[in-house]
């Protein structure tokens, strides 16, 4: 009989993320180094545990009109059906059509970070996205409407006590739906319920694991990204 225990395994996943974020916070004296370490820890979580149809990288996003987003700490995007990825001097640029989600990562959450993240997420959402009819054996399916791009924040700690008290709720409510997810690894996570049009807050004992499962569930409901019109990008070839 096996001695594996699923509860222990999932607890270990959260503890690993929590401990690595805590070590980065305590040992790195430089704020830039702390931020870089936090980004890398969350990015590796997605790269290790998201289904392989998704890829996660630090990147810019571009549309067929030649407009670019801000650089995002984490972009979750389709790699199976997206033929157009550009990499130059370690800078990755991803077409807007292939994006599922974007996240900003910092050590702590506060009003300034939430507002900053909301602006960066919007720099991706406002980009144009093409969509072509999808051919199949019996003809073609109509062009798919672009999916809603998930936006969120990832942190270890909160400047507020309690972490999910009135201050964070007031900031999120000023731009309702601006952020869909937020994980504060030491305390819990939140998500925006689009059906109820309100935020739900989970004071979870294992936030990193609970958040990851909730995100994967949401990505499943997003379906597949639209079929990119690659020729719309070709007009920029001179």
Residue, then its C-alpha position, 0 to 999 in steps of 0.5 A: x500500500x502506498x504511503x502517499x498523502x494528497x493533503x500533505x503534498x498540497x500543503x507542501x506546495x504552499x509551504x514551499x512558496x511561502x518559505x521562499x517568499x519569506x526568505x527573499x523578504x528577510x535576506x535580500x536588503x535591496x528592494x529591486x532584488x526582493x522584487x526580482x526574487x518574488x517574480x521568479x518564485x511566482x513565475x516558477x510556480x506557474x511554469x511548473x504547475x499550469x497545464x502545458x497548453x499554457x506558458x508563463x513568462x515575463x513579457x510585453x504584449x503587442x497588437x496588430x496595430x503596433x501598440x505595446x503594453x507595459x512590461x508585465x511581470x507574468x503573462x500566461x499565454x497560449x503557445x500551442x496555437x500562437x505562431x508569433x512570439x518575438x524574443x530579443x535580448x531576453x525581452x519577450x513580446x507576445x501577440x495580444x490574441x494569445x494572452x490568457x492572464x497577466x499578473x504583477x508581483x511584489x513583496x507586499x500589497x498596499x494601495x499604491x501597488x493595487x492601483x499600479x497593477x490595475x493600470x498595467x493590466x489595463x495596458x494589456x486589455x486595451x490592445x486590439x485582438x484579431x479573430x478569424x473564422x475557424x476551419x473544420x472538416x464540415x466548413x468553418x466556425x464563426x470567429x470567436x470573441x476574444x476571451x476576457x483577460x484575467x488580471x491579478x496581483x501576487x504578494x507575500x505580505x500585506x501592509x494592512x492588518x487585517x490583510x482583507x479588511x476595509x482598506x483593500x476592499x475600498x481600493x478594489x471597489x474603486x475599479x471593480x473588476x479591474x483585478x480578478x485575482x490576488x494572492x497574499x501568500x501569508x494570509x489568503x487570496x481574493x477573486x472577482x465573482x463576475x456572476x455576482x459582480x463582487x469580490x470574494x475573500x478567502x482567508x485560506x490556510x494554504x493560500x498559494x495552493x488554493x489560489x493556484x487551483x482557483x486560477x486553473x479552474x478559471x482558465x479552464x472556463x476561458x476556453x481557447x484563445x481566438x484564431x490569430x490573424x497573422x497577416x494583420x501583423x505582416x503589414x509591419x514588414x517593410 
